[in-house]
Amino acid sequence: MSNFSRRRLLGAIGAGLAASARPAWAQKQIFDPQGGATGLKLTEAQMAAGQAFLLKHPSVDIHAHPGRFFLRGLAKQNATTRAMGAPFEAKALADMAVGHVTAALFNCVSDAVLLEASRTGGLAAAREFEPGEAWADYQRQIGVLKALVAKGDAAPGRTAHDIANALAVGRTAAVFAVEGGDFIEDRLDRIRTAYADGVRAVTIVHYHPNQIGDPQTQAPRYPGLTPLGRDIVRQLNKTGIIVDLAHASLGVTRDAVEVATRPMMLSHTNLKRPDVDHPRLVSVEHARLVSTHGGIVGSVPSGIGQKTVAEWIESILRLVDAVGVDHVAIGTDMDANFMPVFADYADWPLIPAALLAHGMGEPEVAKIMGGNFLRVLAAQR
């Protein structure tokens, strides 16, 4: 890791944007989705460097729900899913093409049919699954993803080679993933089925306390992984599917690190700060449990302790300071994020532009934007 400090950011950024001859993606950079300033003032040259970077290096969003594809064909709606509106995969993929996103982990949501707003303002399961419901809903959502690839709307993303090919031909690869291991139930054979379906990552716990363990946003039932949860982590490792510890309790994370034989990831979170302590944030200790065993931590542009893109860039750099540049990635939670400060894939070049302007070297930015994830993916086999 180079010797740099995030405090050089303000000194590295240039004057305001020039008004003339800006490409379409650059014209959108000065505003966040809520209409306020991003907090970044990059020169045209710096922004162009961000775009050029993405034409050269693979970039991967390690946790996303592009276009809320997981809602397509959902027969049993609840208040939460109705509030999300209709799915819009075509627009999301078009934005990804504009932004030169090489790949994203398209996450099904295993417990979406259960979730309602909680009394504390977050999400929680309002009921339990009916018999066979979790598996049937997994099959529906995976069917949507398979159709996207079969129609050619997204490129396949089963391997690092697929992602490299997507970069070469200027397409976006869909890496199939599932948020919540509920669909596995007590059937370890379903993990092999999921791998055959193209699934390459499973967030083992989401908002529904399940057969694997507890989410970080609720009082835990267990000190860590359940006995079945340990077996599921072992089988995910054996099969070649990345274990994602986002949303999992600290106890689950500790046990998973003890059991796992492959690097894992914590796909979308940020570090707690003295002025910001939220259940979805993690301590440095929590993050290092994952990073010191070869894993990665993805920074998320949620509205928790962040109001601008500039503040999100600070969160990315804070992670780099804490766990090292070899263990940081980008996980936007796109199209299902909480009060996002970054919500348009067409703006994807802004991320490498800001990191480069900060003073990071190109190889370091390449690790954060995609290289670190590709290393973890390759380590699963």
One Martini backbone bead per residue (centre of mass of N, CA, C, O) as a GRO file, in nm:
protein
  381
    1MET     BB    1   0.096   0.036   0.023
    2SER     BB    2   0.072   0.349  -0.005
    3ASN     BB    3   0.173   0.671   0.110
    4PHE     BB    4  -0.136   0.784   0.210
    5SER     BB    5  -0.388   1.045   0.256
    6ARG     BB    6  -0.713   1.143   0.262
    7ARG     BB    7  -0.636   1.452   0.327
    8ARG     BB    8  -0.548   1.505   0.015
    9LEU     BB    9  -0.807   1.547  -0.145
   10LEU     BB   10  -0.847   1.860  -0.145
   11GLY     BB   11  -0.565   1.900  -0.293
   12ALA     BB   12  -0.630   1.716  -0.557
   13ILE     BB   13  -0.853   1.875  -0.638
   14GLY     BB   14  -0.998   2.077  -0.850
   15ALA     BB   15  -1.169   2.268  -1.014
   16GLY     BB   16  -1.424   2.335  -1.178
   17LEU     BB   17  -1.636   2.270  -1.414
   18ALA     BB   18  -1.667   2.270  -1.730
   19ALA     BB   19  -1.933   2.355  -1.961
   20SER     BB   20  -1.797   2.228  -2.209
   21ALA     BB   21  -1.786   1.931  -2.380
   22ARG     BB   22  -1.946   1.718  -2.222
   23PRO     BB   23  -2.013   1.429  -2.140
   24ALA     BB   24  -2.286   1.278  -2.018
   25TRP     BB   25  -2.158   1.169  -1.751
   26ALA     BB   26  -2.032   1.445  -1.661
   27GLN     BB   27  -2.296   1.617  -1.626
   28LYS     BB   28  -2.382   1.437  -1.356
   29GLN     BB   29  -2.154   1.470  -1.127
   30ILE     BB   30  -2.259   1.737  -0.949
   31PHE     BB   31  -2.495   1.533  -0.863
   32ASP     BB   32  -2.711   1.391  -0.661
   33PRO     BB   33  -3.013   1.230  -0.627
   34GLN     BB   34  -3.112   1.484  -0.433
   35GLY     BB   35  -2.954   1.754  -0.571
   36GLY     BB   36  -2.681   1.768  -0.455
   37ALA     BB   37  -2.370   1.797  -0.394
   38THR     BB   38  -2.097   1.582  -0.403
   39GLY     BB   39  -1.815   1.744  -0.311
   40LEU     BB   40  -1.683   1.735  -0.597
   41LYS     BB   41  -1.393   1.888  -0.776
   42LEU     BB   42  -1.327   1.806  -1.099
   43THR     BB   43  -1.155   1.783  -1.358
   44GLU     BB   44  -1.164   1.691  -1.676
   45ALA     BB   45  -0.907   1.518  -1.661
   46GLN     BB   46  -0.994   1.347  -1.415
   47MET     BB   47  -1.254   1.232  -1.540
   48ALA     BB   48  -1.120   1.105  -1.787
   49ALA     BB   49  -0.943   0.911  -1.622
   50GLY     BB   50  -1.179   0.741  -1.515
   51GLN     BB   51  -1.277   0.639  -1.788
   52ALA     BB   52  -1.011   0.518  -1.892
   53PHE     BB   53  -0.974   0.314  -1.669
   54LEU     BB   54  -1.237   0.136  -1.744
   55LEU     BB   55  -1.113   0.045  -2.028
   56LYS     BB   56  -0.864  -0.118  -1.881
   57HIS     BB   57  -1.020  -0.206  -1.616
   58PRO     BB   58  -1.171  -0.404  -1.406
   59SER     BB   59  -1.510  -0.376  -1.280
   60VAL     BB   60  -1.676  -0.434  -0.951
   61ASP     BB   61  -1.988  -0.496  -0.813
   62ILE     BB   62  -2.026  -0.686  -0.511
   63HIS     BB   63  -2.325  -0.536  -0.464
   64ALA     BB   64  -2.647  -0.593  -0.622
   65HIS     BB   65  -2.987  -0.476  -0.784
   66PRO     BB   66  -3.044  -0.446  -1.086
   67GLY     BB   67  -3.357  -0.318  -1.140
   68ARG     BB   68  -3.504  -0.510  -0.948
   69PHE     BB   69  -3.526  -0.812  -1.062
   70PHE     BB   70  -3.645  -0.967  -0.800
   71LEU     BB   71  -3.956  -0.872  -0.880
   72ARG     BB   72  -3.992  -1.050  -1.110
   73GLY     BB   73  -4.280  -1.245  -1.083
   74LEU     BB   74  -4.407  -1.149  -0.822
   75ALA     BB   75  -4.701  -1.251  -0.665
   76LYS     BB   76  -4.630  -1.192  -0.352
   77GLN     BB   77  -4.700  -0.908  -0.208
   78ASN     BB   78  -4.582  -0.629  -0.022
   79ALA     BB   79  -4.516  -0.329   0.104
   80THR     BB   80  -4.218  -0.330   0.020
   81THR     BB   81  -4.239  -0.424  -0.280
   82ARG     BB   82  -4.441  -0.210  -0.372
   83ALA     BB   83  -4.257   0.042  -0.306
   84MET     BB   84  -4.037  -0.032  -0.537
   85GLY     BB   85  -4.178  -0.121  -0.779
   86ALA     BB   86  -4.083  -0.167  -1.089
   87PRO     BB   87  -3.887  -0.322  -1.283
   88PHE     BB   88  -3.543  -0.209  -1.454
   89GLU     BB   89  -3.311  -0.362  -1.620
   90ALA     BB   90  -3.260  -0.205  -1.884
   91LYS     BB   91  -3.169   0.061  -1.755
   92ALA     BB   92  -2.940  -0.046  -1.583
   93LEU     BB   93  -2.773  -0.163  -1.820
   94ALA     BB   94  -2.742   0.104  -1.970
   95ASP     BB   95  -2.587   0.247  -1.742
   96MET     BB   96  -2.352   0.043  -1.732
   97ALA     BB   97  -2.253   0.103  -2.016
   98VAL     BB   98  -2.191   0.404  -1.974
   99GLY     BB   99  -2.000   0.339  -1.707
  100HIS     BB  100  -1.822   0.079  -1.742
  101VAL     BB  101  -1.933  -0.191  -1.622
  102THR     BB  102  -1.813  -0.505  -1.608
  103ALA     BB  103  -1.939  -0.596  -1.317
  104ALA     BB  104  -2.199  -0.771  -1.123
  105LEU     BB  105  -2.371  -0.861  -0.835
  106PHE     BB  106  -2.668  -1.030  -0.875
  107ASN     BB  107  -2.903  -1.004  -0.619
  108CYS     BB  108  -3.085  -1.194  -0.467
  109VAL     BB  109  -3.379  -1.218  -0.239
  110SER     BB  110  -3.463  -1.452  -0.017
  111ASP     BB  111  -3.652  -1.251   0.200
  112ALA     BB  112  -3.851  -1.049   0.054
  113VAL     BB  113  -4.140  -1.178   0.134
  114LEU     BB  114  -4.094  -1.093   0.460
  115LEU     BB  115  -4.051  -0.786   0.446
  116GLU     BB  116  -4.058  -0.514   0.684
  117ALA     BB  117  -4.100  -0.254   0.861
  118SER     BB  118  -3.962  -0.144   1.140
  119ARG     BB  119  -3.963   0.029   1.438
  120THR     BB  120  -3.655   0.141   1.368
  121GLY     BB  121  -3.660   0.170   1.025
  122GLY     BB  122  -3.607  -0.093   0.911
  123LEU     BB  123  -3.566  -0.438   0.854
  124ALA     BB  124  -3.798  -0.722   0.882
  125ALA     BB  125  -3.942  -1.007   0.963
  126ALA     BB  126  -4.302  -1.075   0.963
  127ARG     BB  127  -4.239  -1.379   0.888
  128GLU     BB  128  -4.254  -1.700   0.780
  129PHE     BB  129  -4.202  -1.957   0.598
  130GLU     BB  130  -4.330  -2.153   0.380
  131PRO     BB  131  -4.346  -2.440   0.246
  132GLY     BB  132  -4.113  -2.401  -0.023
  133GLU     BB  133  -4.080  -2.088  -0.067
  134ALA     BB  134  -3.774  -2.027  -0.080
  135TRP     BB  135  -3.707  -2.211  -0.323
  136ALA     BB  136  -3.911  -2.094  -0.526
  137ASP     BB  137  -3.793  -1.802  -0.520
  138TYR     BB  138  -3.517  -1.869  -0.619
  139GLN     BB  139  -3.605  -1.983  -0.897
  140ARG     BB  140  -3.730  -1.726  -1.001
  141GLN     BB  141  -3.479  -1.536  -0.986
  142ILE     BB  142  -3.284  -1.712  -1.151
  143GLY     BB  143  -3.460  -1.705  -1.405
  144VAL     BB  144  -3.418  -1.405  -1.461
  145LEU     BB  145  -3.109  -1.418  -1.498
  146LYS     BB  146  -3.097  -1.629  -1.722
  147ALA     BB  147  -3.258  -1.456  -1.925
  148LEU     BB  148  -3.062  -1.219  -1.951
  149VAL     BB  149  -2.833  -1.395  -2.074
  150ALA     BB  150  -2.986  -1.544  -2.303
  151LYS     BB  151  -3.065  -1.258  -2.447
  152GLY     BB  152  -2.798  -1.062  -2.407
  153ASP     BB  153  -2.816  -0.832  -2.184
  154ALA     BB  154  -2.603  -1.014  -2.041
  155ALA     BB  155  -2.315  -1.133  -1.940
  156PRO     BB  156  -2.138  -1.372  -1.837
  157GLY     BB  157  -2.019  -1.447  -1.464
  158ARG     BB  158  -1.855  -1.723  -1.361
  159THR     BB  159  -1.571  -1.598  -1.434
  160ALA     BB  160  -1.284  -1.428  -1.481
  161HIS     BB  161  -1.292  -1.467  -1.786
  162ASP     BB  162  -1.569  -1.341  -1.833
  163ILE     BB  163  -1.486  -1.059  -1.727
  164ALA     BB  164  -1.258  -1.011  -1.928
  165ASN     BB  165  -1.440  -1.032  -2.178
  166ALA     BB  166  -1.628  -0.797  -2.110
  167LEU     BB  167  -1.410  -0.582  -2.131
  168ALA     BB  168  -1.320  -0.639  -2.429
  169VAL     BB  169  -1.641  -0.592  -2.540
  170GLY     BB  170  -1.814  -0.386  -2.363
  171ARG     BB  171  -1.955  -0.537  -2.120
  172THR     BB  172  -2.188  -0.679  -1.882
  173ALA     BB  173  -2.153  -0.885  -1.610
  174ALA     BB  174  -2.337  -1.151  -1.452
  175VAL     BB  175  -2.318  -1.222  -1.115
  176PHE     BB  176  -2.443  -1.458  -0.932
  177ALA     BB  177  -2.655  -1.398  -0.639
  178VAL     BB  178  -2.735  -1.433  -0.276
  179GLU     BB  179  -2.949  -1.283  -0.028
  180GLY     BB  180  -2.960  -1.534   0.158
  181GLY     BB  181  -2.966  -1.878   0.295
  182ASP     BB  182  -3.265  -1.989   0.309
  183PHE     BB  183  -3.293  -2.178   0.048
  184ILE     BB  184  -3.125  -2.418   0.168
  185GLU     BB  185  -3.179  -2.490   0.444
  186ASP     BB  186  -3.100  -2.850   0.491
  187ARG     BB  187  -2.976  -2.850   0.181
  188LEU     BB  188  -2.665  -2.903   0.059
  189ASP     BB  189  -2.733  -2.967  -0.247
  190ARG     BB  190  -2.818  -2.669  -0.323
  191ILE     BB  191  -2.534  -2.560  -0.361
  192ARG     BB  192  -2.471  -2.715  -0.620
  193THR     BB  193  -2.710  -2.605  -0.777
  194ALA     BB  194  -2.629  -2.307  -0.761
  195TYR     BB  195  -2.364  -2.335  -0.910
  196ALA     BB  196  -2.493  -2.444  -1.173
  197ASP     BB  197  -2.664  -2.172  -1.205
  198GLY     BB  198  -2.414  -1.942  -1.123
  199VAL     BB  199  -2.349  -1.913  -0.836
  200ARG     BB  200  -2.085  -1.706  -0.646
  201ALA     BB  201  -2.273  -1.587  -0.404
  202VAL     BB  202  -2.349  -1.580  -0.038
  203THR     BB  203  -2.556  -1.430   0.185
  204ILE     BB  204  -2.621  -1.595   0.470
  205VAL     BB  205  -2.735  -1.319   0.599
  206HIS     BB  206  -2.998  -1.109   0.656
  207TYR     BB  207  -3.300  -1.016   0.808
  208HIS     BB  208  -3.347  -1.320   0.851
  209PRO     BB  209  -3.348  -1.538   1.083
  210ASN     BB  210  -3.172  -1.838   1.042
  211GLN     BB  211  -3.015  -2.154   1.004
  212ILE     BB  212  -2.724  -2.003   1.035
  213GLY     BB  213  -2.815  -1.711   1.168
  214ASP     BB  214  -2.757  -1.369   1.253
  215PRO     BB  215  -2.824  -1.051   1.238
  216GLN     BB  216  -2.692  -0.729   1.320
  217THR     BB  217  -3.004  -0.592   1.365
  218GLN     BB  218  -3.034  -0.813   1.597
  219ALA     BB  219  -3.094  -1.000   1.847
  220PRO     BB  220  -2.940  -1.276   1.932
  221ARG     BB  221  -2.983  -1.630   1.952
  222TYR     BB  222  -2.680  -1.672   1.890
  223PRO     BB  223  -2.330  -1.660   1.913
  224GLY     BB  224  -2.347  -1.784   1.609
  225LEU     BB  225  -2.319  -2.038   1.446
  226THR     BB  226  -2.470  -2.296   1.354
  227PRO     BB  227  -2.425  -2.615   1.286
  228LEU     BB  228  -2.542  -2.584   1.002
  229GLY     BB  229  -2.383  -2.329   0.929
  230ARG     BB  230  -2.109  -2.466   0.923
  231ASP     BB  231  -2.180  -2.663   0.693
  232ILE     BB  232  -2.245  -2.444   0.484
  233VAL     BB  233  -1.972  -2.310   0.472
  234ARG     BB  234  -1.815  -2.561   0.388
  235GLN     BB  235  -1.981  -2.611   0.123
  236LEU     BB  236  -1.923  -2.347  -0.015
  237ASN     BB  237  -1.621  -2.387  -0.028
  238LYS     BB  238  -1.622  -2.662  -0.179
  239THR     BB  239  -1.789  -2.548  -0.433
  240GLY     BB  240  -1.718  -2.216  -0.493
  241ILE     BB  241  -1.864  -2.017  -0.293
  242ILE     BB  242  -1.900  -1.715  -0.171
  243VAL     BB  243  -1.877  -1.579   0.144
  244ASP     BB  244  -2.115  -1.353   0.276
  245LEU     BB  245  -2.108  -1.121   0.575
  246ALA     BB  246  -2.323  -0.949   0.530
  247HIS     BB  247  -2.534  -0.880   0.814
  248ALA     BB  248  -2.371  -1.027   1.007
  249SER     BB  249  -2.274  -1.111   1.291
  250LEU     BB  250  -1.999  -1.122   1.479
  251GLY     BB  251  -2.028  -1.421   1.557
  252VAL     BB  252  -2.057  -1.530   1.271
  253THR     BB  253  -1.789  -1.422   1.168
  254ARG     BB  254  -1.602  -1.570   1.361
  255ASP     BB  255  -1.694  -1.859   1.283
  256ALA     BB  256  -1.637  -1.844   0.980
  257VAL     BB  257  -1.332  -1.801   1.007
  258GLU     BB  258  -1.284  -2.073   1.153
  259VAL     BB  259  -1.409  -2.260   0.915
  260ALA     BB  260  -1.281  -2.145   0.678
  261THR     BB  261  -1.084  -2.202   0.354
  262ARG     BB  262  -1.177  -1.926   0.232
  263PRO     BB  263  -1.222  -1.639   0.112
  264MET     BB  264  -1.409  -1.359   0.208
  265MET     BB  265  -1.698  -1.134   0.238
  266LEU     BB  266  -1.792  -0.780   0.294
  267SER     BB  267  -1.983  -0.618   0.065
  268HIS     BB  268  -2.175  -0.393   0.250
  269THR     BB  269  -2.008  -0.131   0.414
  270ASN     BB  270  -1.889   0.039   0.713
  271LEU     BB  271  -1.736   0.228   0.941
  272LYS     BB  272  -1.722   0.318   1.239
  273ARG     BB  273  -1.781   0.615   1.434
  274PRO     BB  274  -1.795   0.836   1.683
  275ASP     BB  275  -2.056   0.979   1.517
  276VAL     BB  276  -2.117   0.671   1.398
  277ASP     BB  277  -2.370   0.428   1.513
  278HIS     BB  278  -2.464   0.143   1.332
  279PRO     BB  279  -2.577  -0.178   1.269
  280ARG     BB  280  -2.445  -0.168   0.960
  281LEU     BB  281  -2.189  -0.128   1.095
  282VAL     BB  282  -1.833  -0.164   1.153
  283SER     BB  283  -1.564  -0.260   1.295
  284VAL     BB  284  -1.238  -0.306   1.266
  285GLU     BB  285  -1.238  -0.590   1.380
  286HIS     BB  286  -1.451  -0.703   1.190
  287ALA     BB  287  -1.305  -0.644   0.922
  288ARG     BB  288  -1.035  -0.802   0.998
  289LEU     BB  289  -1.147  -1.086   1.002
  290VAL     BB  290  -1.161  -1.087   0.689
  291SER     BB  291  -0.886  -0.966   0.583
  292THR     BB  292  -0.676  -1.160   0.744
  293HIS     BB  293  -0.814  -1.403   0.546
  294GLY     BB  294  -0.820  -1.262   0.240
  295GLY     BB  295  -1.041  -1.068   0.229
  296ILE     BB  296  -1.326  -0.845   0.172
  297VAL     BB  297  -1.439  -0.491   0.171
  298GLY     BB  298  -1.734  -0.320   0.103
  299SER     BB  299  -1.830  -0.008   0.001
  300VAL     BB  300  -2.117   0.193   0.086
  301PRO     BB  301  -2.362   0.445  -0.047
  302SER     BB  302  -2.509   0.521   0.200
  303GLY     BB  303  -2.700   0.727   0.440
  304ILE     BB  304  -2.488   0.635   0.659
  305GLY     BB  305  -2.295   0.901   0.739
  306GLN     BB  306  -2.391   1.016   0.446
  307LYS     BB  307  -2.434   1.290   0.180
  308THR     BB  308  -2.191   1.231  -0.018
  309VAL     BB  309  -1.958   1.125  -0.231
  310ALA     BB  310  -1.718   1.234  -0.074
  311GLU     BB  311  -1.787   1.075   0.186
  312TRP     BB  312  -1.760   0.799   0.055
  313ILE     BB  313  -1.466   0.820  -0.021
  314GLU     BB  314  -1.380   0.838   0.273
  315SER     BB  315  -1.477   0.552   0.345
  316ILE     BB  316  -1.289   0.402   0.160
  317LEU     BB  317  -1.023   0.520   0.286
  318ARG     BB  318  -1.074   0.414   0.570
  319LEU     BB  319  -1.052   0.119   0.491
  320VAL     BB  320  -0.767   0.127   0.384
  321ASP     BB  321  -0.640   0.208   0.655
  322ALA     BB  322  -0.749  -0.053   0.816
  323VAL     BB  323  -0.696  -0.314   0.582
  324GLY     BB  324  -0.609  -0.240   0.307
  325VAL     BB  325  -0.594  -0.235  -0.042
  326ASP     BB  326  -0.630  -0.563  -0.071
  327HIS     BB  327  -0.941  -0.532   0.099
  328VAL     BB  328  -1.097  -0.345  -0.110
  329ALA     BB  329  -1.429  -0.244  -0.220
  330ILE     BB  330  -1.734  -0.234  -0.420
  331GLY     BB  331  -2.075  -0.194  -0.265
  332THR     BB  332  -2.377  -0.043  -0.354
  333ASP     BB  333  -2.673  -0.164  -0.352
  334MET     BB  334  -2.818  -0.125  -0.605
  335ASP     BB  335  -3.167  -0.050  -0.595
  336ALA     BB  336  -3.151  -0.117  -0.243
  337ASN     BB  337  -3.073   0.133  -0.099
  338PHE     BB  338  -3.008   0.358   0.168
  339MET     BB  339  -3.001   0.662   0.093
  340PRO     BB  340  -2.834   0.726  -0.159
  341VAL     BB  341  -2.528   0.892  -0.286
  342PHE     BB  342  -2.521   0.654  -0.508
  343ALA     BB  343  -2.755   0.588  -0.810
  344ASP     BB  344  -2.565   0.577  -1.089
  345TYR     BB  345  -2.392   0.404  -1.328
  346ALA     BB  346  -2.310   0.647  -1.510
  347ASP     BB  347  -2.112   0.743  -1.251
  348TRP     BB  348  -1.872   0.537  -1.213
  349PRO     BB  349  -1.613   0.715  -1.296
  350LEU     BB  350  -1.595   0.880  -1.029
  351ILE     BB  351  -1.440   0.685  -0.852
  352PRO     BB  352  -1.160   0.667  -0.992
  353ALA     BB  353  -1.123   0.970  -1.018
  354ALA     BB  354  -1.108   1.032  -0.711
  355LEU     BB  355  -0.880   0.834  -0.636
  356LEU     BB  356  -0.668   0.951  -0.828
  357ALA     BB  357  -0.687   1.246  -0.724
  358HIS     BB  358  -0.590   1.170  -0.435
  359GLY     BB  359  -0.315   0.968  -0.519
  360MET     BB  360  -0.356   0.712  -0.631
  361GLY     BB  361  -0.263   0.446  -0.786
  362GLU     BB  362  -0.358   0.250  -1.039
  363PRO     BB  363  -0.317  -0.029  -0.898
  364GLU     BB  364  -0.490   0.039  -0.648
  365VAL     BB  365  -0.755   0.103  -0.793
  366ALA     BB  366  -0.779  -0.174  -0.933
  367LYS     BB  367  -0.832  -0.331  -0.677
  368ILE     BB  368  -1.092  -0.190  -0.579
  369MET     BB  369  -1.265  -0.210  -0.856
  370GLY     BB  370  -1.174  -0.559  -0.897
  371GLY     BB  371  -0.915  -0.725  -0.822
  372ASN     BB  372  -0.993  -0.834  -0.541
  373PHE     BB  373  -1.234  -1.002  -0.630
  374LEU     BB  374  -1.089  -1.184  -0.837
  375ARG     BB  375  -0.912  -1.319  -0.627
  376VAL     BB  376  -1.142  -1.446  -0.459
  377LEU     BB  377  -1.271  -1.605  -0.685
  378ALA     BB  378  -1.018  -1.779  -0.757
  379ALA     BB  379  -0.993  -1.902  -0.450
  380GLN     BB  380  -1.248  -2.111  -0.466
  381ARG     BB  381  -1.070  -2.346  -0.653
   0.00000   0.00000   0.00000
